[in-house]
Each structure stands twice: as structure tokens, then as C-alpha cells.
Amino acid sequence: MAKVRIPTPLLGFTRNQREVSVPGATVGEVLFNLGQSYPGIGPRLLDSNGAVLRYVTVFYKDEDVRFLQQLNTPVTEEDSLTILAAMAGG
């Protein structure tokens, strides 16, 4: 299972686990399965069409998946993903 690093604003969904193991052969499958395993986190990462929200960045091996094969980027059990969610406020 791939390791997924969770940003601080989303830790409440993963029971304060900063890193979780999630099955999947692609980035998209891992993110979908993350949402299935941790209810409520999915809508904060993916839109209704299954695309990554524009203010969320997913890194695979320190590379933004938008510059790779996006959600079709292959993932192995040894890989890790890092999720960054932009913060806004005023």
C-alpha cells in the first residue's frame, strides 16, 4: 500500500494520523480509496467528477502529479504521496 502524508488541516479525518497506508495502483485509485477509508476527506480532495480540487496539490516522489500523468500516475506499494491543501483567510 502506498503511504499518504496528510496535511494538518485534514488530520481530523484520519484520526490524527499524519501518514496512512492506502491501496491503489494509480494516484487516482489511492485518493479514491483514501476517501473510502476516511469518510469526509474525499470531498476535500476531489470534486464530483473525481478530479483533484484546484487548491489541492498532490506530490508523487516530490513531483506535482499535474506534471506527470495526473491521476493516472502509477503507484507502487513502496511509493508515497504528499497532499498539500492551500489555506486562505483574512
DSSP file (Angstrom, degrees, kcal/mol; ACC not computed):
  #  RESIDUE AA STRUCTURE BP1 BP2  ACC     N-H-->O    O-->H-N    N-H-->O    O-->H-N    TCO  KAPPA ALPHA  PHI   PSI    X-CA   Y-CA   Z-CA
    1    1 A M              0   0    0      0, 0.0     2,-0.1     0, 0.0    75,-0.1   0.000 360.0 360.0 360.0 140.0    0.0    0.0    0.0
    2    2 A A  E     -A   22   0A   0     20,-1.7    20,-2.9    22,-0.2     2,-0.4  -0.418 360.0-122.3 -71.7 149.7    1.2    3.5   -0.8
    3    3 A K  E     -Ab  21  80A   0     76,-2.3    78,-3.0    18,-0.2     2,-0.5  -0.796  23.7-161.3 -92.9 136.2    1.9    5.9    2.1
    4    4 A V  E     -Ab  20  81A   0     16,-3.0    16,-2.2    -2,-0.4     2,-0.5  -0.979   8.9-145.5-122.1 122.8   -0.1    9.1    2.0
    5    5 A R  E     -Ab  19  82A   0     76,-3.2    78,-1.9    -2,-0.5    14,-0.2  -0.758  18.0-147.8 -87.9 128.8    1.1   12.1    4.0
    6    6 A I        -     0   0    0     12,-3.0     2,-0.1    -2,-0.5     5,-0.1  -0.810  11.1-124.4-102.5 132.4   -1.9   14.1    5.4
    7    7 A P    >   -     0   0    0      0, 0.0     3,-2.0     0, 0.0     4,-0.4  -0.398  29.6-107.2 -73.5 154.3   -1.7   17.9    5.9
    8    8 A T  G >  S+     0   0    0      1,-0.3     3,-1.5     2,-0.2     4,-0.3   0.843 115.5  58.9 -50.1 -45.1   -2.5   19.3    9.3
    9    9 A P  G 3  S+     0   0    0      0, 0.0    -1,-0.3     0, 0.0     3,-0.2   0.713 110.8  43.9 -62.7 -16.9   -6.0   20.8    8.3
   10   10 A L  G X> S+     0   0    0     -3,-2.0     3,-1.5     1,-0.1     4,-0.6   0.370  80.7 101.4-107.2   4.0   -7.2   17.3    7.3
   11   11 A L  G X4>S+     0   0    0     -3,-1.5     5,-2.9    -4,-0.4     3,-0.9   0.798  70.6  68.5 -61.4 -29.2   -5.8   15.3   10.3
   12   12 A G  G >45S+     0   0    0     -4,-0.3     3,-0.7     1,-0.3    -1,-0.3   0.797  96.8  54.2 -60.1 -27.6   -9.2   15.1   11.9
   13   13 A F  G <45S+     0   0    0     -3,-1.5    -1,-0.3     1,-0.2    -2,-0.2   0.747 110.4  45.2 -77.8 -24.1  -10.4   12.8    9.1
   14   14 A T  G X<5S-     0   0    0     -3,-0.9     3,-1.2    -4,-0.6    -1,-0.2   0.080 119.3-103.7-107.3  22.8   -7.5   10.4    9.7
   15   15 A R  T < 5S-     0   0    0     -3,-0.7    -3,-0.2     1,-0.3     3,-0.1   0.898  78.2 -56.6  54.7  43.3   -7.8   10.3   13.5
   16   16 A N  T 3 <S+     0   0    0     -5,-2.9     2,-0.6     1,-0.2    -1,-0.3   0.664  96.2 147.1  63.8  21.5   -4.7   12.5   13.7
   17   17 A Q    <   -     0   0    0     -3,-1.2    -1,-0.2    -6,-0.4     3,-0.1  -0.784  35.9-161.5 -85.5 122.7   -2.5   10.1   11.7
   18   18 A R  S    S+     0   0    0     -2,-0.6   -12,-3.0     1,-0.2     2,-0.4   0.721  79.8  30.3 -76.8 -21.4    0.0   12.1    9.7
   19   19 A E  E     -A    5   0A   0    -14,-0.2     2,-0.3    -5,-0.1   -14,-0.2  -0.995  70.0-178.7-140.7 132.4    0.7    9.2    7.4
   20   20 A V  E     -A    4   0A   0    -16,-2.2   -16,-3.0    -2,-0.4     2,-0.5  -0.931  25.9-124.1-128.6 153.6   -1.7    6.5    6.3
   21   21 A S  E     +A    3   0A   0     -2,-0.3   -18,-0.2   -18,-0.2   -19,-0.1  -0.853  32.9 177.9 -98.7 130.5   -1.3    3.4    4.1
   22   22 A V  E     -A    2   0A   0    -20,-2.9   -20,-1.7    -2,-0.5     2,-0.1  -0.997  23.9-126.1-136.6 133.6   -3.8    3.2    1.2
   23   23 A P        +     0   0    0      0, 0.0    10,-0.2     0, 0.0     2,-0.2  -0.402  49.1 117.2 -76.2 156.8   -4.2    0.6   -1.6
   24   24 A G        -     0   0    0     -2,-0.1   -22,-0.2    51,-0.1    -2,-0.1  -0.571  54.3-136.2 154.0 146.8   -4.2    1.6   -5.2
   25   25 A A  S    S+     0   0    0     -2,-0.2    50,-2.6    49,-0.1     2,-0.3   0.587  92.5  32.6 -95.2 -13.9   -2.4    1.2   -8.5
   26   26 A T  B  > S-E   74   0B   0     48,-0.3     4,-2.4     1,-0.1     5,-0.2  -0.892  87.9-106.4-135.1 165.8   -2.6    4.8   -9.5
   27   27 A V  H  > S+     0   0    0     46,-1.9     4,-2.6    -2,-0.3     5,-0.2   0.917 121.3  53.3 -57.4 -43.7   -2.7    8.2   -7.7
   28   28 A G  H  > S+     0   0    0     43,-2.8     4,-2.5     1,-0.2    -1,-0.2   0.903 108.8  47.7 -60.1 -43.0   -6.5    8.4   -8.5
   29   29 A E  H  > S+     0   0    0     42,-0.4     4,-2.9     2,-0.2     5,-0.2   0.904 111.5  51.0 -65.2 -40.9   -7.2    5.0   -7.0
   30   30 A V  H  X S+     0   0    0     -4,-2.4     4,-2.3     2,-0.2    -2,-0.2   0.937 112.4  45.6 -62.0 -46.4   -5.2    5.8   -3.9
   31   31 A L  H  X S+     0   0    0     -4,-2.6     4,-2.0     2,-0.2    -2,-0.2   0.902 113.6  49.4 -65.2 -40.6   -7.1    9.1   -3.4
   32   32 A F  H  X S+     0   0    0     -4,-2.5     4,-1.6    -5,-0.2    -2,-0.2   0.943 113.4  46.4 -61.5 -47.4  -10.5    7.4   -4.0
   33   33 A N  H  X S+     0   0    0     -4,-2.9     4,-2.4   -10,-0.2    -2,-0.2   0.827 107.4  57.7 -66.4 -31.9   -9.6    4.7   -1.5
   34   34 A L  H  X S+     0   0    0     -4,-2.3     4,-2.2    -5,-0.2    -1,-0.2   0.930 107.2  48.5 -60.3 -44.9   -8.4    7.3    1.0
   35   35 A G  H  < S+     0   0    0     -4,-2.0     7,-0.3     1,-0.2     5,-0.2   0.830 111.8  49.4 -65.0 -32.4  -11.9    8.8    0.8
   36   36 A Q  H  < S+     0   0    0     -4,-1.6    -1,-0.2     1,-0.2    -2,-0.2   0.868 114.9  43.6 -72.9 -37.2  -13.5    5.4    1.3
   37   37 A S  H  < S+     0   0    0     -4,-2.4    -2,-0.2     1,-0.3    -1,-0.2   0.792 122.6  36.7 -78.8 -28.9  -11.3    4.6    4.3
   38   38 A Y  S >< S-     0   0    0     -4,-2.2     3,-1.9    -5,-0.2     4,-0.5  -0.772  88.0-142.2-129.1  85.6  -11.6    8.0    5.9
   39   39 A P  T 3  S+     0   0    0      0, 0.0    -3,-0.1     0, 0.0    -4,-0.1  -0.130  82.0  24.6 -51.9 136.7  -15.1    9.4    5.4
   40   40 A G  T 3  S+     0   0    0     -5,-0.2     4,-0.3     1,-0.0    -5,-0.1   0.060  99.8  85.5  98.5 -23.3  -15.3   13.2    4.8
   41   41 A I  S X  S+     0   0    0     -3,-1.9     3,-1.1    -6,-0.2     4,-0.4   0.838  76.3  69.0 -79.5 -31.5  -11.7   13.6    3.4
   42   42 A G  G >> S+     0   0    0     -4,-0.5     4,-3.0    -7,-0.3     3,-2.0   0.909  95.8  50.8 -54.2 -51.0  -12.7   12.7   -0.2
   43   43 A P  G 34 S+     0   0    0      0, 0.0    -1,-0.3     0, 0.0    -2,-0.1   0.674 106.3  57.7 -65.5 -14.2  -14.7   15.8   -0.9
   44   44 A R  G <4 S+     0   0    0     -3,-1.1    -2,-0.2    -4,-0.3    -3,-0.1   0.510 118.7  30.4 -89.9  -5.0  -11.9   18.0    0.4
   45   45 A L  T <4 S+     0   0    0     -3,-2.0     8,-2.7    -4,-0.4     2,-0.3   0.702 120.9  39.4-116.4 -38.9   -9.5   16.5   -2.2
   46   46 A L  B  <  -F   52   0C   0     -4,-3.0    -1,-0.3     6,-0.3     6,-0.2  -0.889  69.8-132.7-121.4 145.6  -11.6   15.5   -5.2
   47   47 A D    >   -     0   0    0      4,-3.0     3,-2.0    -2,-0.3    -3,-0.1  -0.220  46.2 -84.9 -83.3-177.7  -14.5   17.2   -7.0
   48   48 A S  T 3  S+     0   0    0      1,-0.3    -1,-0.1     2,-0.1    -2,-0.0   0.687 130.5  54.1 -65.0 -18.0  -17.8   15.5   -8.0
   49   49 A N  T 3  S-     0   0    0      2,-0.1    -1,-0.3     3,-0.0     3,-0.1   0.428 120.9-106.7 -93.0  -0.6  -16.1   14.3  -11.3
   50   50 A G  S <  S+     0   0    0     -3,-2.0     2,-0.2     1,-0.3    -2,-0.1   0.562  76.0 134.5  87.7   8.5  -13.2   12.7   -9.4
   51   51 A A        -     0   0    0      1,-0.1    -4,-3.0    20,-0.0    -1,-0.3  -0.630  65.8 -97.6 -89.8 150.3  -10.6   15.4  -10.3
   52   52 A V  B     -F   46   0C   0     -2,-0.2    -6,-0.3    -6,-0.2    -1,-0.1  -0.455  46.5-107.1 -64.6 133.2   -8.2   16.9   -7.8
   53   53 A L    >   -     0   0    0     -8,-2.7     3,-1.9    -2,-0.2    -1,-0.1  -0.290  27.2-116.3 -61.1 148.2   -9.6   20.2   -6.5
   54   54 A R  T 3  S+     0   0    0      1,-0.3    -1,-0.1    -3,-0.1    -2,-0.1   0.738 113.3  51.2 -64.6 -23.8   -7.7   23.2   -7.8
   55   55 A Y  T 3  S+     0   0    0     31,-0.1    31,-2.8    30,-0.0     2,-0.4   0.304  97.1  83.0 -96.5  10.1   -6.4   24.3   -4.4
   56   56 A V  E <   -C   85   0A   0     -3,-1.9     2,-0.4    29,-0.2    29,-0.2  -0.939  60.8-164.2-111.9 134.3   -5.1   20.8   -3.5
   57   57 A T  E     -C   84   0A   0     27,-3.2    27,-2.9    -2,-0.4     2,-0.5  -0.973   2.0-160.8-119.0 133.1   -1.7   19.7   -4.7
   58   58 A V  E     -C   83   0A   0     -2,-0.4     7,-2.7    25,-0.2     2,-0.4  -0.958   7.3-158.9-114.9 125.3   -0.7   16.0   -4.7
   59   59 A F  E     -CD  82  64A   0     23,-3.1    23,-2.2    -2,-0.5     2,-0.5  -0.874   7.3-167.9-106.4 135.0    3.0   15.2   -4.9
   60   60 A Y  E >  S-CD  81  63A   0      3,-2.9     3,-1.4    -2,-0.4    21,-0.2  -0.983  83.3 -17.3-118.6 116.3    4.4   11.8   -6.0
   61   61 A K  T 3  S-     0   0    0     19,-1.3    -1,-0.2    -2,-0.5    20,-0.1   0.924 129.7 -53.2  50.7  47.5    8.1   11.4   -5.2
   62   62 A D  T 3  S+     0   0    0      1,-0.2     2,-0.4    -3,-0.1    -1,-0.3   0.613 117.7 113.1  66.5  14.9    8.3   15.2   -4.8
   63   63 A E  E <  S-D   60   0A   0     -3,-1.4    -3,-2.9     3,-0.0     2,-0.2  -0.971  74.3-116.0-120.1 129.9    6.8   15.9   -8.2
   64   64 A D  E >   -D   59   0A   0     -2,-0.4     3,-2.1    -5,-0.2    -5,-0.2  -0.447  21.4-137.3 -61.1 125.8    3.4   17.5   -8.7
   65   65 A V  G > >S+     0   0    0     -7,-2.7     5,-2.1     1,-0.3     3,-1.3   0.715  99.2  73.4 -63.0 -18.9    1.1   14.9  -10.3
   66   66 A R  G 3 5S+     0   0    0     -8,-0.3    -1,-0.3     1,-0.3    -2,-0.1   0.772  99.2  46.6 -64.0 -23.7   -0.2   17.6  -12.6
   67   67 A F  G < 5S+     0   0    0     -3,-2.1    -1,-0.3     3,-0.1    -2,-0.2   0.354 117.1  46.5 -99.3   3.9    3.1   17.5  -14.4
   68   68 A L  T < 5S-     0   0    0     -3,-1.3     3,-0.1    -4,-0.2    -3,-0.1   0.207 128.9 -51.5-109.1-127.0    3.1   13.7  -14.6
   69   69 A Q  T > 5S-     0   0    0      1,-0.4     3,-2.1     5,-0.1    -3,-0.1   0.048  72.0-140.0-103.7  24.5    0.2   11.6  -15.6
   70   70 A Q  G > <S-     0   0    0     -5,-2.1     3,-1.7     1,-0.3    -1,-0.4  -0.251  76.2  -7.7  51.2-131.1   -2.1   13.3  -13.2
   71   71 A L  G 3  S+     0   0    0      1,-0.3   -43,-2.8   -44,-0.1   -42,-0.4   0.667 134.6  63.9 -69.6 -14.9   -4.5   10.8  -11.5
   72   72 A N  G <  S+     0   0    0     -3,-2.1    -1,-0.3   -45,-0.2    -2,-0.2   0.392  70.4 127.8 -88.0   3.8   -3.3    8.1  -13.9
   73   73 A T    <   -     0   0    0     -3,-1.7   -46,-1.9    -4,-0.1   -45,-0.1  -0.443  66.0-117.5 -61.1 123.4    0.2    8.3  -12.4
   74   74 A P  B     -E   26   0B   0      0, 0.0     2,-0.4     0, 0.0   -48,-0.3  -0.331  31.0-163.7 -66.3 145.6    1.2    4.7  -11.5
   75   75 A V        -     0   0    0    -50,-2.6     2,-0.2     4,-0.1   -51,-0.1  -0.987   3.8-159.8-131.3 138.4    1.9    4.0   -7.8
   76   76 A T    >   -     0   0    0     -2,-0.4     3,-1.3   -75,-0.1   -50,-0.0  -0.652  37.9-101.1-109.0 172.8    3.6    1.0   -6.2
   77   77 A E  T 3  S+     0   0    0      1,-0.3   -55,-0.1    -2,-0.2   -74,-0.1   0.743 121.6  54.0 -65.0 -23.2    3.4   -0.2   -2.6
   78   78 A E  T 3  S+     0   0    0    -76,-0.1    -1,-0.3     2,-0.0   -76,-0.1   0.557  91.9  98.9 -87.5  -8.2    6.8    1.4   -1.8
   79   79 A D    <   -     0   0    0     -3,-1.3   -76,-2.3   -19,-0.0     2,-0.4  -0.293  57.0-150.8 -81.2 162.3    5.7    4.9   -3.0
   80   80 A S  E     -b    3   0A   0    -78,-0.2   -19,-1.3   -59,-0.0     2,-0.4  -0.984   2.4-157.6-132.8 147.7    4.5    7.8   -1.0
   81   81 A L  E     -bC   4  60A   0    -78,-3.0   -76,-3.2    -2,-0.4     2,-0.5  -0.924   5.7-155.0-118.0 145.3    2.1   10.7   -1.8
   82   82 A T  E     -bC   5  59A   0    -23,-2.2   -23,-3.1    -2,-0.4     2,-0.5  -0.990   6.9-154.6-122.7 128.9    2.1   14.0   -0.1
   83   83 A I  E     - C   0  58A   0    -78,-1.9     2,-0.4    -2,-0.5   -25,-0.2  -0.877   9.8-174.2-103.2 130.9   -1.1   16.1   -0.1
   84   84 A L  E     - C   0  57A   0    -27,-2.9   -27,-3.2    -2,-0.5     2,-0.5  -0.994   4.8-165.0-122.8 128.7   -0.9   19.9    0.3
   85   85 A A  E     - C   0  56A   0     -2,-0.4   -29,-0.2   -29,-0.2     2,-0.1  -0.958  23.2-122.9-114.5 126.8   -4.1   21.9    0.7
   86   86 A A        -     0   0    0    -31,-2.8     2,-0.4    -2,-0.5   -31,-0.1  -0.367  23.1-143.2 -66.3 143.2   -3.8   25.7    0.2
   87   87 A M        +     0   0    0     -2,-0.1     2,-0.3     2,-0.0    -1,-0.1  -0.889  20.6 178.6-109.7 140.2   -5.0   27.8    3.1
   88   88 A A        +     0   0    0     -2,-0.4     2,-0.3     0, 0.0     0, 0.0  -0.937  14.8 127.4-135.8 159.3   -6.9   31.0    2.7
   89   89 A G              0   0    0     -2,-0.3    -2,-0.0     1,-0.1     0, 0.0  -0.975 360.0 360.0 172.1 179.4   -8.3   33.5    5.1
   90   90 A G              0   0    0     -2,-0.3    -1,-0.1     0, 0.0     0, 0.0   0.372 360.0 360.0-173.1 360.0   -8.5   37.0    6.1
